């Protein structure tokens, strides 16, 4: 059953072996969420133990939620996540360097069959999620199973990403759609009529 977690097949998630491994991961996650704000070095060490892969200079603001405590999560370098990041990591989630998550973002790999009889028996399936390099997911974004988001893409607050998004775009809405490409105006203005003056 553990193999079926990563093949996209339907399986019963209440399998005893799966549950035992998940509980062990959730114990580590619990400890991470109990750390003090001054314990940054401790948090960093804990994340390296919890995650499948995690690069340098990654910061996750507790509370952090993950079905398997990050066991199936692959983070690049310099990733920032505000509070209440929820990673439904029943299978793999890949995030590129320099990506930022606003508060209350959910990235889900797990789904349940539409057929009521299968749901009644508790079946689920998992599809991996890929988020590119240097993306920004605004507050309250939800990313659904199997989605790929391209590099440099900005997803507006409250969006529900049901399908793949290309690189270098601003996308918003429910369901999330491409609003526009990142363009020359973005090189001059950072917010409405506020000019970039560094």
Backbone as ProteinMPNN parsed JSONL, in Angstrom:
{"seq_chain_A": "XXXXXXXXXXXXXXXXXXXXXXXXXXXXXXXXXXXXXXXXXXXXXXXXXXXXXXXXXXXXXXXXXXXXXXXXXXXXXXXXXXXXXXXXXXXXXXXXXXXXXXXXXXXXXXXXXXXXXXXXXXXXXXXXXXXXXXXXXXXXXXXXXXXXXXXXXXXXXXXXXXXXXXXXXXXXXXXXXXXXXXXXXXXXXXXXXXXXXX", "coords_chain_A": {"N_chain_A": [[0.818, -1.208, 0.0], [2.027, 1.211, 0.637], [3.588, 1.784, -1.616], [1.563, 2.392, -3.467], [0.808, 4.895, -2.705], [2.311, 6.608, -4.21], [1.87, 6.183, -6.885], [-0.426, 7.067, -8.076], [-2.567, 5.4, -8.031], [-5.71, 4.227, -6.643], [-6.15, 3.726, -3.145], [-6.405, 2.358, 0.219], [-6.045, 4.641, 2.75], [-5.928, 4.113, 5.432], [-4.383, 1.96, 6.018], [-2.407, -0.085, 8.131], [0.437, 0.0, 8.221], [1.017, 2.334, 6.806], [-0.265, 4.199, 8.465], [1.258, 3.963, 10.804], [3.785, 4.95, 9.984], [3.055, 7.523, 9.261], [2.203, 8.621, 11.709], [4.588, 8.691, 13.143], [5.958, 10.657, 11.685], [4.276, 12.834, 12.173], [4.648, 13.273, 14.875], [7.192, 14.465, 14.89], [6.581, 16.788, 13.497], [4.823, 17.983, 15.286], [6.604, 18.623, 17.363], [8.21, 20.516, 16.019], [6.373, 22.609, 15.689], [6.142, 23.476, 18.274], [8.337, 24.953, 18.852], [10.232, 27.848, 19.933], [10.203, 31.326, 18.876], [12.837, 32.263, 18.957], [14.387, 30.085, 18.425], [15.668, 29.5, 15.913], [17.82, 28.158, 14.693], [17.491, 25.575, 15.68], [14.994, 24.972, 14.538], [15.721, 24.901, 11.832], [17.429, 22.646, 11.732], [15.593, 20.677, 12.45], [13.803, 20.727, 10.279], [15.431, 19.731, 8.264], [15.561, 17.089, 9.03], [12.895, 16.355, 8.87], [11.953, 16.815, 6.22], [11.918, 15.463, 2.864], [13.744, 16.567, 1.06], [15.511, 19.575, 1.591], [16.645, 22.8, 0.951], [19.152, 25.386, 1.467], [18.758, 28.172, 3.74], [15.943, 28.203, 4.144], [12.745, 29.083, 5.385], [10.101, 28.466, 7.532], [7.225, 29.583, 8.939], [5.832, 28.727, 11.974], [2.358, 28.076, 12.923], [2.875, 25.047, 11.113], [1.565, 22.755, 8.82], [1.32, 19.39, 7.772], [0.534, 16.405, 6.127], [2.288, 14.23, 6.216], [4.285, 15.384, 7.639], [6.168, 16.666, 6.045], [7.698, 14.715, 4.888], [7.508, 13.891, 2.24], [8.236, 16.093, 0.807], [9.99, 18.361, -1.277], [12.074, 20.906, -1.112], [13.699, 23.69, -2.59], [16.349, 26.113, -2.386], [16.284, 29.017, -0.224], [13.524, 29.424, 0.385], [10.465, 30.788, 1.493], [7.889, 30.568, 3.84], [4.908, 31.712, 5.091], [2.756, 31.79, 8.063], [0.658, 28.918, 8.837], [0.988, 27.277, 6.566], [-0.129, 24.591, 4.694], [0.652, 21.466, 3.727], [-0.417, 18.891, 1.981], [0.994, 16.235, 1.922], [0.839, 13.529, 0.907], [1.856, 12.322, -1.282], [4.592, 13.303, -3.419], [5.759, 16.696, -3.274], [7.132, 19.313, -5.018], [9.188, 22.133, -4.863], [10.615, 25.005, -6.198], [13.68, 27.003, -5.977], [13.697, 30.061, -4.079], [10.959, 30.554, -3.884], [7.899, 31.877, -2.56], [5.443, 31.614, -0.009], [2.366, 32.9, 0.941], [0.363, 33.593, 3.937], [-1.71, 30.898, 5.126], [-1.747, 29.14, 2.914], [-2.554, 26.291, 0.943], [-1.34, 23.272, -0.283], [-2.239, 20.558, -2.019], [-1.906, 17.083, -2.48], [-3.512, 14.908, -2.354], [-6.527, 13.238, -3.253], [-9.997, 12.235, -3.549], [-12.084, 9.614, -4.834], [-14.781, 10.364, -7.117], [-16.932, 8.638, -7.209], [-19.428, 7.618, -5.043], [-19.534, 5.145, -3.642], [-16.883, 4.291, -3.495], [-15.696, 6.334, -2.011], [-17.058, 5.979, 0.357], [-15.806, 3.762, 1.318], [-13.437, 4.822, 1.994], [-11.355, 5.272, 0.18], [-8.524, 6.788, -1.475], [-6.476, 8.807, -3.699], [-3.285, 9.919, -4.922], [-1.575, 12.645, -6.394], [1.372, 14.104, -7.659], [2.646, 17.458, -7.007], [4.084, 20.238, -8.642], [5.897, 23.107, -8.164], [7.329, 25.942, -9.475], [10.469, 27.762, -9.757], [11.098, 30.755, -7.918], [8.467, 31.618, -7.505], [5.417, 33.189, -6.341], [2.968, 32.616, -4.11], [0.04, 33.907, -3.125], [-1.797, 34.942, -0.129], [-3.925, 32.462, 1.202], [-4.103, 30.833, -1.068], [-4.989, 27.891, -2.878], [-3.739, 24.887, -4.041], [-4.357, 22.275, -6.19], [-4.319, 18.592, -6.498], [-1.817, 17.19, -8.675], [-1.095, 19.459, -10.114], [1.016, 21.699, -11.98], [3.06, 24.511, -11.626], [4.594, 27.096, -13.331], [7.921, 28.648, -13.526], [8.628, 31.747, -11.833], [6.02, 32.638, -11.6], [3.178, 34.401, -10.362], [0.625, 33.862, -8.099], [-2.477, 35.016, -7.356], [-3.952, 36.161, -4.246], [-6.216, 34.009, -2.548], [-6.81, 32.402, -4.704], [-7.788, 29.401, -6.486], [-6.066, 26.832, -7.656], [-6.561, 24.815, -10.204], [-5.621, 23.757, -12.548], [-2.658, 23.395, -14.633], [-0.262, 26.088, -14.622], [1.493, 28.415, -16.668], [4.951, 29.587, -16.946], [6.114, 32.827, -15.785], [3.796, 34.488, -15.449], [0.931, 36.333, -14.179], [-1.603, 35.043, -12.268], [-5.001, 34.542, -11.336], [-7.979, 33.94, -9.332], [-10.943, 31.776, -9.057], [-12.083, 29.14, -10.703], [-8.463, 29.305, -10.956], [-7.005, 31.47, -13.332], [-4.909, 32.621, -16.034], [-4.094, 35.958, -15.787], [-2.404, 37.908, -16.888], [0.747, 38.341, -18.628], [3.943, 38.659, -17.013], [5.448, 41.789, -17.315], [7.034, 44.674, -18.997], [6.153, 46.899, -17.526], [6.131, 45.957, -14.942], [8.773, 46.088, -14.329], [9.116, 48.664, -13.66], [7.16, 49.506, -11.809], [6.188, 48.466, -8.574], [3.859, 48.198, -7.11], [0.683, 49.026, -7.908], [0.718, 52.414, -8.592], [3.206, 52.791, -7.533], [6.536, 53.463, -7.785], [9.522, 51.612, -8.487], [12.25, 52.287, -6.642], [15.235, 51.858, -5.872]], "CA_chain_A": [[0.0, 0.0, 0.0], [2.897, 2.384, 0.666], [3.951, 2.082, -3.008], [0.409, 2.976, -4.15], [0.737, 6.315, -2.363], [3.1, 7.397, -5.156], [1.624, 5.741, -8.267], [-1.685, 7.612, -8.566], [-3.627, 4.395, -7.873], [-6.518, 4.373, -5.429], [-5.697, 2.838, -2.072], [-6.985, 2.713, 1.519], [-5.006, 5.328, 3.529], [-5.938, 3.669, 6.836], [-3.491, 0.806, 6.137], [-1.688, -0.007, 9.412], [1.832, 0.387, 8.018], [0.985, 3.752, 6.445], [-0.64, 4.962, 9.652], [2.394, 3.966, 11.739], [4.802, 5.86, 9.454], [2.504, 8.88, 9.311], [2.193, 9.054, 13.102], [5.979, 9.014, 13.492], [6.236, 11.96, 11.06], [3.473, 13.873, 12.817], [5.299, 13.573, 16.152], [8.262, 15.437, 14.601], [5.917, 18.042, 13.134], [4.324, 18.552, 16.54], [7.745, 19.232, 18.053], [8.584, 21.723, 15.274], [5.393, 23.663, 15.959], [6.278, 23.923, 19.668], [9.578, 25.708, 19.036], [10.125, 29.279, 20.208], [10.695, 32.175, 17.79], [14.294, 32.447, 19.041], [15.056, 28.809, 18.163], [15.752, 29.375, 14.453], [18.788, 27.113, 14.335], [16.83, 24.299, 15.992], [13.983, 24.745, 13.504], [16.411, 24.516, 10.597], [17.875, 21.251, 11.877], [14.416, 19.821, 12.457], [13.273, 20.651, 8.919], [16.301, 18.83, 7.5], [15.179, 15.724, 9.412], [11.496, 16.118, 8.532], [11.688, 16.895, 4.785], [12.633, 14.578, 1.944], [14.87, 17.422, 0.68], [15.311, 20.994, 1.864], [17.87, 23.521, 0.671], [19.67, 26.344, 2.439], [18.029, 29.424, 4.004], [14.485, 28.053, 4.066], [12.086, 29.498, 6.625], [8.671, 28.167, 7.637], [6.657, 30.171, 10.154], [4.8, 27.901, 12.594], [2.192, 26.636, 12.756], [3.029, 24.407, 9.814], [0.772, 21.525, 8.796], [1.642, 18.498, 6.66], [0.018, 15.066, 6.421], [3.416, 13.383, 6.57], [5.302, 16.208, 8.279], [7.199, 17.08, 5.098], [8.466, 13.529, 4.447], [7.467, 13.778, 0.779], [8.37, 17.46, 0.292], [11.303, 18.702, -1.821], [12.233, 22.362, -1.174], [14.994, 24.21, -3.013], [16.977, 27.08, -1.483], [15.716, 30.363, -0.021], [12.057, 29.377, 0.333], [9.821, 31.398, 2.649], [6.478, 30.221, 4.017], [4.247, 32.374, 6.212], [2.085, 30.843, 8.959], [-0.437, 28.046, 8.392], [1.2, 26.526, 5.336], [-0.619, 23.218, 4.784], [1.12, 20.618, 2.638], [-1.026, 17.555, 2.029], [2.114, 15.558, 1.261], [0.673, 12.078, 0.837], [2.914, 12.012, -2.24], [5.66, 14.298, -3.491], [5.569, 18.11, -3.601], [8.418, 19.88, -5.418], [9.143, 23.592, -4.861], [11.895, 25.54, -6.646], [14.372, 28.039, -5.205], [13.23, 31.453, -3.936], [9.497, 30.662, -3.912], [7.304, 32.4, -1.325], [4.058, 31.259, 0.295], [1.67, 33.768, 1.876], [-0.31, 32.845, 5.003], [-2.879, 30.048, 4.862], [-1.688, 28.459, 1.616], [-2.694, 24.833, 0.971], [-0.909, 22.519, -1.465], [-2.804, 19.225, -1.781], [-1.643, 16.014, -3.448], [-4.475, 13.815, -2.163], [-7.911, 13.407, -3.672], [-10.876, 11.093, -3.296], [-12.89, 9.328, -6.016], [-16.124, 10.942, -7.204], [-17.917, 7.571, -6.984], [-19.732, 7.576, -3.605], [-19.236, 3.845, -3.035], [-15.448, 4.225, -3.186], [-15.436, 7.254, -0.888], [-17.62, 5.363, 1.555], [-14.802, 2.806, 1.792], [-12.268, 5.588, 2.422], [-10.265, 5.271, -0.794], [-7.974, 8.047, -1.965], [-5.368, 8.724, -4.663], [-2.371, 11.052, -4.771], [-0.869, 13.1, -7.592], [2.397, 15.065, -7.244], [2.529, 18.873, -7.361], [5.363, 20.885, -8.959], [5.857, 24.576, -8.141], [8.609, 26.336, -10.029], [11.429, 28.639, -9.087], [10.804, 32.171, -7.769], [7.021, 31.866, -7.559], [4.796, 33.789, -5.161], [1.582, 32.205, -3.907], [-0.524, 34.841, -2.163], [-2.54, 34.42, 1.022], [-5.126, 31.67, 0.988], [-4.097, 30.072, -2.321], [-5.135, 26.439, -2.801], [-3.221, 24.199, -5.22], [-4.957, 20.941, -6.187], [-3.43, 17.497, -6.899], [-1.366, 17.035, -10.043], [-0.862, 20.755, -10.764], [2.36, 22.236, -12.159], [3.122, 25.965, -11.761], [5.882, 27.432, -13.924], [8.846, 29.57, -12.853], [8.387, 33.198, -11.736], [4.585, 32.932, -11.658], [2.513, 34.94, -9.178], [-0.762, 33.409, -7.969], [-3.14, 35.99, -6.5], [-4.557, 35.71, -2.991], [-7.523, 33.373, -2.599], [-7.006, 31.625, -5.931], [-7.831, 27.943, -6.419], [-5.351, 26.405, -8.855], [-7.077, 23.498, -10.584], [-4.908, 23.312, -13.752], [-1.29, 23.892, -14.75], [-0.025, 27.485, -14.971], [2.798, 28.565, -17.308], [5.93, 30.472, -16.315], [6.143, 34.274, -16.06], [2.464, 35.087, -15.551], [0.129, 36.603, -12.99], [-2.828, 34.254, -12.404], [-5.911, 34.803, -10.216], [-9.366, 33.518, -9.43], [-11.447, 30.45, -8.722], [-10.749, 28.528, -10.818], [-7.38, 30.228, -11.282], [-6.72, 31.658, -14.758], [-3.867, 33.597, -16.313], [-4.579, 37.329, -15.957], [-1.505, 38.578, -17.829], [2.157, 38.0, -18.509], [4.809, 39.62, -16.332], [5.846, 42.626, -18.447], [7.962, 45.795, -18.757], [5.636, 47.784, -16.478], [6.533, 45.375, -13.661], [10.155, 46.497, -14.072], [9.087, 50.06, -13.225], [6.239, 49.672, -10.678], [6.063, 47.271, -7.744], [2.489, 48.104, -6.601], [-0.137, 50.085, -8.502], [1.534, 53.488, -9.191], [4.405, 52.981, -6.716], [7.711, 53.178, -8.596], [10.678, 50.943, -7.886], [13.37, 53.223, -6.467], [16.161, 51.18, -4.962]], "C_chain_A": [[0.858, 1.267, 0.0], [3.315, 2.775, -0.753], [2.811, 2.779, -3.737], [0.222, 4.454, -3.806], [1.379, 7.183, -3.445], [2.882, 7.005, -6.618], [0.368, 6.362, -8.877], [-2.834, 6.632, -8.484], [-4.471, 4.712, -6.643], [-6.071, 3.334, -4.405], [-6.39, 3.251, -0.773], [-5.938, 3.359, 2.431], [-4.948, 4.896, 4.992], [-5.129, 2.387, 7.03], [-2.597, 0.969, 7.371], [-0.246, 0.475, 9.253], [1.928, 1.874, 7.657], [0.715, 4.606, 7.678], [0.52, 5.064, 10.637], [3.47, 4.953, 11.279], [4.34, 7.315, 9.544], [2.553, 9.432, 10.736], [3.595, 9.445, 13.567], [6.364, 10.384, 12.925], [5.506, 13.089, 11.777], [3.999, 14.218, 14.205], [6.4, 14.619, 15.965], [7.665, 16.801, 14.257], [5.383, 18.749, 14.373], [5.452, 19.275, 17.278], [8.199, 20.516, 17.357], [7.654, 22.88, 15.624], [5.433, 24.177, 17.398], [7.54, 24.747, 19.891], [9.291, 27.191, 19.263], [10.656, 30.086, 19.021], [12.207, 32.376, 17.79], [15.068, 31.186, 18.649], [15.177, 28.532, 16.654], [16.704, 28.265, 14.025], [18.195, 25.727, 14.574], [15.783, 23.969, 14.936], [14.626, 24.26, 12.204], [16.869, 23.07, 10.632], [16.696, 20.292, 11.821], [13.848, 19.649, 11.045], [14.119, 19.721, 8.059], [16.007, 17.364, 7.822], [13.776, 15.368, 8.92], [11.26, 15.988, 7.027], [12.458, 15.833, 4.003], [13.904, 15.279, 1.463], [14.527, 18.847, 1.077], [16.648, 21.706, 1.722], [18.263, 24.468, 1.798], [18.727, 27.545, 2.564], [16.524, 29.319, 3.766], [13.878, 28.392, 5.419], [10.6, 29.171, 6.534], [8.185, 28.688, 8.974], [5.628, 29.21, 10.741], [3.524, 28.705, 12.868], [2.263, 26.206, 11.3], [2.282, 23.086, 9.88], [1.171, 20.686, 7.589], [1.201, 17.084, 7.039], [1.118, 14.105, 6.845], [4.593, 14.227, 7.082], [6.415, 16.687, 7.363], [7.997, 15.93, 4.51], [8.536, 13.401, 2.927], [7.61, 15.148, 0.102], [9.821, 17.735, -0.105], [11.362, 20.219, -1.985], [13.63, 22.686, -1.698], [15.559, 25.15, -1.96], [16.13, 28.341, -1.35], [14.193, 30.403, -0.171], [11.502, 29.949, 1.632], [8.353, 30.992, 2.676], [5.949, 30.909, 5.264], [3.415, 31.34, 6.989], [0.929, 30.095, 8.286], [-0.256, 27.492, 6.99], [0.732, 25.095, 5.572], [-0.185, 22.457, 3.543], [0.528, 19.227, 2.825], [-0.077, 16.646, 1.247], [1.988, 14.039, 1.317], [1.52, 11.494, -0.295], [3.748, 13.271, -2.425], [5.189, 15.686, -3.94], [6.963, 18.689, -3.852], [8.284, 21.401, -5.514], [10.538, 24.119, -5.185], [12.424, 26.652, -5.754], [13.592, 29.353, -5.187], [11.715, 31.619, -4.045], [8.99, 31.109, -2.554], [5.843, 31.986, -1.221], [3.492, 32.282, 1.275], [1.012, 32.942, 2.973], [-1.476, 32.02, 4.471], [-2.916, 29.456, 3.461], [-1.814, 26.955, 1.834], [-2.23, 24.252, -0.354], [-1.306, 21.061, -1.214], [-2.404, 18.249, -2.876], [-2.717, 14.938, -3.405], [-5.866, 14.199, -2.648], [-8.699, 12.146, -3.367], [-11.77, 10.869, -4.511], [-14.26, 10.0, -5.959], [-17.177, 9.893, -6.845], [-18.184, 7.403, -5.488], [-19.347, 6.267, -2.934], [-17.768, 3.703, -2.671], [-15.081, 5.146, -2.03], [-15.923, 6.67, 0.421], [-16.641, 4.36, 2.17], [-13.474, 3.495, 2.142], [-11.133, 5.667, 1.426], [-9.794, 6.687, -1.133], [-6.908, 7.752, -3.011], [-4.521, 9.976, -4.473], [-1.682, 11.358, -6.09], [0.123, 14.187, -7.182], [2.112, 16.48, -7.735], [3.932, 19.428, -7.58], [5.156, 22.402, -8.985], [7.258, 25.059, -8.499], [9.442, 27.248, -9.151], [10.882, 30.067, -9.046], [9.32, 32.497, -7.98], [6.577, 32.572, -6.279], [3.343, 33.361, -5.144], [1.012, 33.059, -2.79], [-1.349, 34.153, -1.088], [-3.757, 33.619, 0.583], [-5.197, 30.917, -0.318], [-4.25, 28.587, -2.022], [-4.662, 25.844, -4.119], [-3.688, 22.75, -5.144], [-3.999, 19.876, -6.732], [-3.09, 17.514, -8.384], [-1.012, 18.307, -10.771], [0.638, 21.049, -10.871], [2.256, 23.746, -12.367], [4.519, 26.325, -12.24], [6.679, 28.445, -13.129], [8.335, 31.007, -12.894], [6.913, 33.58, -11.694], [4.07, 33.414, -10.309], [1.065, 34.465, -9.199], [-1.436, 34.296, -6.93], [-3.836, 35.371, -5.3], [-5.935, 35.113, -3.235], [-7.78, 32.53, -3.825], [-7.033, 30.123, -5.644], [-7.263, 27.418, -7.735], [-5.74, 24.973, -9.174], [-6.343, 22.904, -11.772], [-3.529, 23.945, -13.78], [-1.271, 25.373, -15.126], [1.357, 27.604, -15.611], [3.737, 29.443, -16.481], [5.632, 31.926, -16.651], [4.774, 34.9, -16.271], [1.955, 35.471, -14.166], [-1.196, 35.883, -13.221], [-3.68, 34.443, -11.158], [-7.234, 34.074, -10.426], [-9.651, 32.098, -9.006], [-12.481, 30.043, -9.769], [-9.717, 29.535, -11.322], [-7.124, 30.242, -12.786], [-5.613, 32.702, -14.914], [-4.518, 34.952, -16.554], [-3.736, 38.061, -17.003], [-0.105, 38.017, -17.663], [2.863, 39.05, -17.65], [5.48, 40.437, -17.433], [6.766, 43.777, -18.032], [7.473, 46.733, -17.66], [6.051, 47.287, -15.095], [7.983, 45.695, -13.316], [10.219, 47.914, -13.504], [8.255, 50.263, -11.959], [6.126, 48.367, -9.896], [4.66, 47.088, -7.189], [1.705, 49.303, -7.117], [0.756, 51.163, -9.12], [2.808, 53.753, -8.387], [5.644, 52.516, -7.51], [8.789, 52.472, -7.791], [11.818, 51.958, -7.838], [14.314, 52.651, -5.426], [17.496, 51.9, -4.911]], "O_chain_A": [[0.463, 2.283, -0.572], [3.39, 3.963, -1.068], [3.06, 3.67, -4.549], [-0.449, 5.182, -4.538], [1.034, 8.357, -3.586], [3.627, 7.445, -7.493], [0.122, 6.201, -10.073], [-3.964, 6.978, -8.828], [-4.01, 5.379, -5.717], [-5.672, 2.222, -4.75], [-6.905, 4.365, -0.672], [-5.01, 2.669, 2.853], [-4.024, 5.271, 5.713], [-5.184, 1.787, 8.103], [-2.087, 2.061, 7.62], [0.235, 1.27, 10.06], [2.811, 2.582, 8.143], [1.386, 5.612, 7.906], [0.744, 6.116, 11.235], [4.007, 5.707, 12.091], [5.121, 8.214, 9.858], [2.909, 10.593, 10.937], [3.763, 10.419, 14.301], [7.018, 11.178, 13.602], [6.059, 14.173, 11.966], [3.815, 15.343, 14.668], [6.534, 15.542, 16.769], [8.18, 17.838, 14.675], [5.483, 19.97, 14.49], [5.275, 20.396, 17.756], [8.535, 21.496, 18.022], [8.108, 24.005, 15.831], [4.824, 25.202, 17.707], [7.789, 25.195, 21.01], [8.258, 27.715, 18.847], [11.471, 29.583, 18.247], [12.797, 32.631, 16.74], [16.295, 31.228, 18.552], [14.824, 27.449, 16.188], [16.411, 27.518, 13.091], [18.378, 24.817, 13.765], [15.689, 22.826, 14.487], [14.136, 23.33, 11.563], [16.708, 22.346, 9.649], [16.786, 19.223, 11.218], [13.457, 18.546, 10.663], [13.585, 19.0, 7.216], [16.188, 16.495, 6.969], [13.504, 14.213, 8.592], [10.464, 15.154, 6.595], [13.514, 15.369, 4.433], [14.987, 14.694, 1.45], [13.386, 19.282, 0.921], [17.655, 21.283, 2.291], [17.775, 24.364, 2.923], [18.002, 27.887, 1.629], [15.908, 30.248, 3.243], [14.423, 28.037, 6.464], [9.927, 29.554, 5.578], [8.681, 28.279, 10.024], [4.639, 28.9, 10.077], [3.608, 29.922, 13.033], [1.787, 26.891, 10.394], [2.356, 22.376, 10.883], [1.342, 21.223, 6.495], [1.468, 16.624, 8.149], [0.916, 13.266, 7.723], [5.751, 13.825, 6.967], [7.486, 17.073, 7.834], [8.897, 16.162, 3.702], [9.506, 12.868, 2.389], [7.163, 15.34, -1.028], [10.754, 17.394, 0.621], [10.756, 20.759, -2.911], [14.614, 22.055, -1.313], [15.277, 24.997, -0.771], [15.361, 28.687, -2.247], [13.65, 31.319, -0.789], [11.989, 29.646, 2.721], [7.66, 31.063, 1.661], [6.474, 30.717, 6.361], [3.373, 30.166, 6.622], [0.322, 30.564, 7.323], [-1.241, 27.259, 6.288], [1.147, 24.456, 6.538], [-0.611, 22.775, 2.433], [0.929, 18.484, 3.721], [-0.308, 16.332, 0.079], [2.92, 13.346, 1.727], [1.862, 10.312, -0.271], [3.611, 14.216, -1.647], [4.359, 15.832, -4.837], [7.857, 18.573, -3.013], [7.372, 21.903, -6.171], [11.519, 23.743, -4.543], [11.715, 27.172, -4.892], [12.918, 29.705, -6.155], [11.24, 32.731, -4.277], [9.568, 30.769, -1.522], [5.103, 32.004, -2.205], [4.079, 32.509, 2.333], [1.091, 31.713, 2.947], [-2.135, 32.393, 3.5], [-3.99, 29.287, 2.884], [-1.254, 26.409, 2.784], [-2.671, 24.683, -1.419], [-0.777, 20.411, -0.312], [-2.545, 18.549, -4.062], [-2.82, 14.134, -4.332], [-6.316, 15.332, -2.474], [-8.137, 11.123, -2.976], [-12.176, 11.834, -5.158], [-14.827, 10.183, -4.882], [-18.2, 10.221, -6.243], [-17.265, 7.08, -4.735], [-18.887, 6.264, -1.792], [-17.431, 3.076, -1.667], [-14.266, 4.796, -1.177], [-15.292, 6.838, 1.464], [-16.644, 4.136, 3.381], [-12.51, 2.838, 2.534], [-10.036, 6.093, 1.789], [-10.564, 7.646, -1.082], [-6.491, 6.608, -3.189], [-4.99, 10.974, -3.925], [-1.261, 10.454, -6.812], [-0.238, 15.098, -6.437], [1.431, 16.679, -8.741], [4.852, 19.138, -6.816], [4.332, 22.908, -9.746], [8.246, 24.635, -7.9], [9.151, 27.466, -7.975], [10.279, 30.535, -10.011], [8.974, 33.525, -8.562], [7.279, 32.551, -5.268], [2.576, 33.695, -6.047], [1.443, 32.956, -1.641], [-1.571, 32.942, -1.131], [-4.518, 34.04, -0.288], [-6.26, 30.399, -0.66], [-3.71, 28.084, -1.037], [-5.124, 26.243, -5.187], [-3.445, 22.071, -4.146], [-2.988, 20.207, -7.352], [-3.933, 17.804, -9.233], [-0.656, 18.252, -11.948], [1.42, 20.703, -9.986], [1.461, 24.21, -13.185], [5.513, 25.916, -11.64], [6.174, 29.032, -12.172], [7.695, 31.427, -13.859], [6.596, 34.768, -11.749], [4.466, 32.91, -9.257], [0.361, 34.641, -10.194], [-1.025, 34.331, -5.77], [-4.252, 34.213, -5.331], [-6.722, 35.636, -4.024], [-8.875, 31.987, -3.974], [-6.402, 29.638, -4.705], [-7.888, 27.54, -8.788], [-5.308, 24.035, -8.505], [-6.413, 21.697, -12.002], [-3.254, 24.901, -13.055], [-2.143, 25.854, -15.851], [2.302, 26.964, -15.15], [3.349, 29.974, -15.44], [4.989, 32.229, -17.656], [4.598, 35.739, -17.155], [2.459, 35.015, -13.14], [-1.842, 36.086, -14.249], [-3.153, 34.498, -10.047], [-7.566, 33.652, -11.534], [-8.758, 31.329, -8.651], [-13.614, 30.525, -9.748], [-10.052, 30.49, -12.023], [-7.038, 29.198, -13.431], [-5.409, 33.549, -14.044], [-5.387, 35.086, -17.415], [-4.265, 38.738, -17.884], [0.194, 37.316, -16.696], [2.422, 40.197, -17.577], [6.022, 39.868, -18.38], [7.216, 43.853, -16.889], [8.286, 47.307, -16.936], [6.294, 48.082, -14.187], [8.386, 45.592, -12.158], [11.234, 48.322, -12.94], [8.6, 51.097, -11.123], [5.986, 47.293, -10.482], [4.281, 45.973, -6.83], [2.023, 50.45, -6.802], [1.482, 50.878, -10.072], [3.425, 54.808, -8.533], [5.775, 51.341, -7.854], [8.951, 52.697, -6.592], [12.289, 52.425, -8.875], [14.192, 52.94, -4.235], [18.401, 51.473, -4.196]]}, "name": "protein", "num_of_chains": 1, "seq": "XXXXXXXXXXXXXXXXXXXXXXXXXXXXXXXXXXXXXXXXXXXXXXXXXXXXXXXXXXXXXXXXXXXXXXXXXXXXXXXXXXXXXXXXXXXXXXXXXXXXXXXXXXXXXXXXXXXXXXXXXXXXXXXXXXXXXXXXXXXXXXXXXXXXXXXXXXXXXXXXXXXXXXXXXXXXXXXXXXXXXXXXXXXXXXXXXXXXXX"}
